[in-house]
């Protein structure tokens, strides 16, 4: 019986950065990194790539993943990762899975240590049902201003006269990973569940050509290698 799986959602139709999930990073397609890290972590009974794209499927198989063919109706611009994970978990071989980790195909800097430590957060107490990869903001959100009729005004005026050390701590999902206990995920149909913890991890958003060029530089500097 399978108890834990990794799910990597890899749609072929990205618009802002075409074919981004398989663009090369240090001589390997981007998706190869999370696939190999998940396999080498030893945490999962199976590493699953959900895709509607034949080329992505062939590459994912080459690096050791299992493929679940994604229906076209959940491979659209507005399709959600929740829909994709729910579809995988409904497959016969995965109906008994007790927990899973959704890892984004562009999460090239996620390490085995990240997966292990975030998994420990999930399993540390029964009061935790979800764990999300998060980062701090470069600029604190309470400093945000909105443009109203050509003039700027503070979106959170109650904080505008505070010193920065007194701002509330805030974190943001960084598009790396989500852990979930399957029962709670199915009940809530969200990764933003009631019992959610954050795991701070290194990440770079890869959605545009500039993001990709930055990722190439970071990967070169970090000497990123495939496990």
FENFEN-V979668 format. One record per residue. N is the residue number from 0. OMEGA is omega in radians with two decimals (* if undefined). D_FIRST is the distance of its C-alpha to the first C-alpha in whole Angstrom. Layout:
n->N omega->OMEGA d_first->D_FIRST
n->N omega->OMEGA d_first->D_FIRST
This chain:
n->0 omega->3.11 d_first->0
n->1 omega->-3.11 d_first->4
n->2 omega->-3.12 d_first->6
n->3 omega->3.12 d_first->10
n->4 omega->2.95 d_first->11
n->5 omega->3.09 d_first->15
n->6 omega->3.12 d_first->17
n->7 omega->-3.12 d_first->20
n->8 omega->-3.02 d_first->23
n->9 omega->3.11 d_first->25
n->10 omega->-3.11 d_first->28
n->11 omega->-2.96 d_first->31
n->12 omega->3.13 d_first->34
n->13 omega->-3.01 d_first->35
n->14 omega->-3.04 d_first->38
n->15 omega->3.10 d_first->40
n->16 omega->-3.04 d_first->39
n->17 omega->3.08 d_first->38
n->18 omega->-2.99 d_first->35
n->19 omega->-3.05 d_first->34
n->20 omega->3.14 d_first->30
n->21 omega->3.03 d_first->31
n->22 omega->-3.06 d_first->35
n->23 omega->2.99 d_first->35
n->24 omega->-3.10 d_first->35
n->25 omega->3.00 d_first->36
n->26 omega->3.06 d_first->36
n->27 omega->3.09 d_first->32
n->28 omega->-3.02 d_first->31
n->29 omega->-3.06 d_first->30
n->30 omega->-3.12 d_first->27
n->31 omega->-3.06 d_first->26
n->32 omega->3.09 d_first->26
n->33 omega->3.09 d_first->24
n->34 omega->-3.08 d_first->21
n->35 omega->3.12 d_first->22
n->36 omega->3.13 d_first->22
n->37 omega->3.13 d_first->19
n->38 omega->-3.07 d_first->18
n->39 omega->-3.14 d_first->20
n->40 omega->-3.12 d_first->19
n->41 omega->-3.08 d_first->16
n->42 omega->-2.94 d_first->14
n->43 omega->3.03 d_first->12
n->44 omega->3.10 d_first->9
n->45 omega->3.06 d_first->11
n->46 omega->-2.95 d_first->15
n->47 omega->2.99 d_first->16
n->48 omega->3.08 d_first->19
n->49 omega->-3.11 d_first->21
n->50 omega->3.01 d_first->24
n->51 omega->-2.95 d_first->27
n->52 omega->-3.07 d_first->28
n->53 omega->-3.12 d_first->28
n->54 omega->3.09 d_first->30
n->55 omega->3.14 d_first->27
n->56 omega->-3.14 d_first->25
n->57 omega->3.14 d_first->26
n->58 omega->-3.13 d_first->27
n->59 omega->3.09 d_first->23
n->60 omega->3.13 d_first->22
n->61 omega->-3.10 d_first->25
n->62 omega->2.95 d_first->23
n->63 omega->-3.09 d_first->20
n->64 omega->2.95 d_first->18
n->65 omega->-3.11 d_first->16
n->66 omega->2.90 d_first->18
n->67 omega->-3.12 d_first->18
n->68 omega->-3.10 d_first->22
n->69 omega->3.08 d_first->23
n->70 omega->-3.11 d_first->25
n->71 omega->-3.06 d_first->29
n->72 omega->3.06 d_first->29
n->73 omega->3.05 d_first->27
n->74 omega->-3.12 d_first->29
n->75 omega->-3.13 d_first->32
n->76 omega->-3.09 d_first->34
n->77 omega->3.08 d_first->33
n->78 omega->-3.08 d_first->30
n->79 omega->3.10 d_first->28
n->80 omega->3.07 d_first->25
n->81 omega->3.10 d_first->23
n->82 omega->-3.11 d_first->24
n->83 omega->-3.14 d_first->22
n->84 omega->3.12 d_first->19
n->85 omega->3.11 d_first->19
n->86 omega->3.13 d_first->19
n->87 omega->-3.07 d_first->16
n->88 omega->3.10 d_first->14
n->89 omega->3.10 d_first->15
n->90 omega->-3.00 d_first->13
n->91 omega->-3.06 d_first->11
n->92 omega->-3.07 d_first->8
n->93 omega->-3.06 d_first->9
n->94 omega->-3.14 d_first->10
n->95 omega->-3.14 d_first->7
n->96 omega->-3.08 d_first->8
n->97 omega->3.09 d_first->10
n->98 omega->3.14 d_first->13
n->99 omega->3.08 d_first->14
n->100 omega->3.03 d_first->17
n->101 omega->-3.11 d_first->20
n->102 omega->-3.11 d_first->22
n->103 omega->-3.10 d_first->25
n->104 omega->3.10 d_first->26
n->105 omega->-3.13 d_first->29
n->106 omega->-2.99 d_first->28
n->107 omega->-3.11 d_first->29
n->108 omega->3.07 d_first->30
n->109 omega->-3.09 d_first->27
n->110 omega->3.04 d_first->26
n->111 omega->3.12 d_first->23
n->112 omega->3.09 d_first->25
n->113 omega->-3.13 d_first->25
n->114 omega->-3.13 d_first->21
n->115 omega->-3.10 d_first->21
n->116 omega->3.13 d_first->24
n->117 omega->3.06 d_first->23
n->118 omega->3.10 d_first->19
n->119 omega->3.07 d_first->21
n->120 omega->-3.14 d_first->23
n->121 omega->-3.02 d_first->20
n->122 omega->-3.09 d_first->19
n->123 omega->-3.10 d_first->23
n->124 omega->3.12 d_first->23
n->125 omega->-3.12 d_first->22
n->126 omega->3.11 d_first->25
n->127 omega->3.13 d_first->23
n->128 omega->-3.10 d_first->21
n->129 omega->3.03 d_first->22
n->130 omega->-3.05 d_first->24
n->131 omega->3.00 d_first->26
n->132 omega->-3.04 d_first->27
n->133 omega->3.06 d_first->31
n->134 omega->2.97 d_first->35
n->135 omega->3.08 d_first->38
n->136 omega->3.02 d_first->41
n->137 omega->3.05 d_first->43
n->138 omega->-3.06 d_first->46
n->139 omega->-3.10 d_first->45
n->140 omega->-3.12 d_first->45
n->141 omega->3.06 d_first->47
n->142 omega->-3.06 d_first->50
n->143 omega->3.06 d_first->49
n->144 omega->3.08 d_first->52
n->145 omega->-3.14 d_first->52
n->146 omega->-3.13 d_first->55
n->147 omega->-3.14 d_first->57
n->148 omega->3.07 d_first->60
n->149 omega->3.13 d_first->61
n->150 omega->3.14 d_first->60
n->151 omega->3.02 d_first->58
n->152 omega->-3.10 d_first->56
n->153 omega->3.09 d_first->54
n->154 omega->3.12 d_first->51
n->155 omega->-3.05 d_first->50
n->156 omega->3.13 d_first->54
n->157 omega->-3.13 d_first->53
n->158 omega->-2.92 d_first->52
n->159 omega->-3.14 d_first->55
n->160 omega->3.12 d_first->57
n->161 omega->2.97 d_first->54
n->162 omega->-2.99 d_first->54
n->163 omega->-3.12 d_first->51
n->164 omega->3.14 d_first->50
n->165 omega->3.05 d_first->49
n->166 omega->3.05 d_first->47
n->167 omega->3.07 d_first->44
n->168 omega->3.10 d_first->41
n->169 omega->-3.11 d_first->39
n->170 omega->-3.13 d_first->36
n->171 omega->3.03 d_first->35
n->172 omega->-3.06 d_first->31
n->173 omega->3.04 d_first->32
n->174 omega->3.10 d_first->29
n->175 omega->-3.05 d_first->27
n->176 omega->3.00 d_first->24
n->177 omega->2.96 d_first->22
n->178 omega->3.06 d_first->19
n->179 omega->2.91 d_first->18
n->180 omega->-2.91 d_first->16
n->181 omega->-3.10 d_first->15
n->182 omega->-3.12 d_first->16
n->183 omega->3.10 d_first->19
n->184 omega->-3.13 d_first->19
n->185 omega->3.13 d_first->19
n->186 omega->-3.03 d_first->22
n->187 omega->-3.12 d_first->24
n->188 omega->-3.12 d_first->24
n->189 omega->2.97 d_first->25
n->190 omega->3.11 d_first->24
n->191 omega->-3.07 d_first->28
n->192 omega->-3.05 d_first->26
n->193 omega->-3.11 d_first->28
n->194 omega->-3.03 d_first->26
n->195 omega->3.04 d_first->27
n->196 omega->3.09 d_first->27
n->197 omega->3.02 d_first->29
n->198 omega->-3.10 d_first->28
n->199 omega->-3.08 d_first->31
n->200 omega->3.11 d_first->31
n->201 omega->-3.11 d_first->33
n->202 omega->2.97 d_first->33
n->203 omega->3.14 d_first->35
n->204 omega->-3.10 d_first->35
n->205 omega->-3.11 d_first->36
n->206 omega->-3.08 d_first->37
n->207 omega->3.10 d_first->41
n->208 omega->3.10 d_first->42
n->209 omega->3.09 d_first->44
n->210 omega->-3.11 d_first->40
n->211 omega->3.11 d_first->39
n->212 omega->3.07 d_first->42
n->213 omega->-3.14 d_first->42
n->214 omega->3.10 d_first->38
n->215 omega->3.14 d_first->40
n->216 omega->-3.14 d_first->42
n->217 omega->-3.13 d_first->40
n->218 omega->3.11 d_first->37
n->219 omega->-3.13 d_first->40
n->220 omega->-3.11 d_first->42
n->221 omega->-3.09 d_first->38
n->222 omega->-3.12 d_first->38
n->223 omega->-3.13 d_first->34
n->224 omega->-3.14 d_first->32
n->225 omega->3.13 d_first->29
n->226 omega->* d_first->27
